Amino acid sequence: MARPKVDQPQPDAVRALVDAEGRLGVRVTPGAKQEALTIEGGRLLAKVRAKPEDGKANDAVRDLLAGALGLAPSRIEMLRGATSREKMFRVLG
C-alpha cells in the first residue's frame, strides 16, 4: 500500500521560520493518526506517526522537515529537545 501524501506548507514558508543562525523550533505530536507539518500562530507544528521510543519520533520529524525543505535528512540536526515535544533543529543548507 502506498504511503499517503503528507500535508505540509510551502518550503518558503518553512524557511521563513528559520532564524539567522539556522535554528528552527518545532512542536511535535508523536503517535498521530497521520503525518502533517503545519504553521499555526507563527510556529511550526509536526505530527508524526512514529511513537516516542528509541528516537523514532525524532527521526520521523527530521525526515518530515527534510522533505518540506527539499534537503537531505543529514542536513538537519537536532540541537535540543530529544525527550521533549518542543524541539530545536539546525538547518544546514
C-alpha positions as CSV (number, residue, x, y, z in Angstrom):
1,M,0.0,0.0,0.0
2,A,1.3,3.4,-0.9
3,R,2.0,5.9,1.8
4,P,-0.5,8.8,1.9
5,K,0.9,12.2,0.9
6,V,1.9,14.3,3.9
7,D,0.2,17.7,4.4
8,Q,2.9,20.3,4.6
9,P,3.3,24.1,3.9
10,Q,5.4,25.5,1.0
11,P,9.2,25.3,1.5
12,D,9.5,29.1,1.5
13,A,7.0,29.4,4.4
14,V,9.0,26.9,6.4
15,R,12.3,28.6,5.6
16,A,10.8,31.9,6.8
17,L,10.7,30.4,10.3
18,V,14.4,29.6,10.3
19,D,16.3,32.2,12.3
20,A,19.6,33.9,11.3
21,E,21.7,31.1,12.9
22,G,19.8,28.4,11.1
23,R,17.7,27.3,14.0
24,L,14.1,26.1,13.7
25,G,11.8,25.4,16.6
26,V,9.2,22.7,16.2
27,R,6.3,21.5,18.4
28,V,5.9,17.7,17.9
29,T,2.9,15.4,18.4
30,P,4.2,11.8,18.2
31,G,1.8,8.9,17.6
32,A,-0.6,10.9,15.4
33,K,-3.0,9.2,13.0
34,Q,-1.5,10.9,10.0
35,E,1.7,12.8,9.4
36,A,1.4,16.6,8.9
37,L,3.5,19.7,9.1
38,T,1.6,22.9,9.7
39,I,2.3,26.5,10.6
40,E,-0.1,27.9,13.3
41,G,0.4,31.2,15.0
42,G,3.9,31.6,13.6
43,R,5.0,28.2,15.0
44,L,5.8,25.0,13.1
45,L,3.8,22.0,14.3
46,A,4.8,18.5,13.3
47,K,2.6,15.4,13.7
48,V,4.3,12.1,13.1
49,R,3.0,8.5,13.3
50,A,6.1,7.2,15.0
51,K,6.0,6.6,18.7
52,P,8.4,8.3,21.0
53,E,10.6,5.2,21.5
54,D,14.3,4.9,20.8
55,G,14.4,8.2,18.9
56,K,12.0,7.0,16.2
57,A,9.7,10.1,16.5
58,N,12.8,12.4,16.4
59,D,14.0,10.7,13.2
60,A,10.5,11.0,11.7
61,V,10.4,14.7,12.5
62,R,13.8,15.2,10.9
63,D,12.7,13.3,7.8
64,L,9.5,15.4,7.6
65,L,11.4,18.6,7.9
66,A,13.9,17.5,5.3
67,G,11.1,16.7,2.9
68,A,9.4,20.0,3.5
69,L,12.6,21.9,2.9
70,G,13.9,19.8,0.0
71,L,17.0,18.8,1.8
72,A,18.7,15.5,2.8
73,P,17.9,14.5,6.4
74,S,21.6,14.7,7.1
75,R,21.4,18.5,6.6
76,I,19.1,18.8,9.6
77,E,20.5,18.2,13.1
78,M,18.7,18.3,16.4
79,L,20.1,20.8,18.9
80,R,17.8,20.1,21.9
81,G,14.6,18.5,22.9
82,A,15.3,14.8,22.3
83,T,12.8,13.9,25.0
84,S,10.5,16.9,24.8
85,R,7.7,17.9,22.5
86,E,9.4,21.3,22.0
87,K,12.5,20.6,19.7
88,M,15.1,22.8,18.2
89,F,16.8,21.9,14.9
90,R,19.6,23.5,12.9
91,V,19.1,23.6,9.2
92,L,22.4,23.2,7.4
93,G,21.7,24.4,3.9
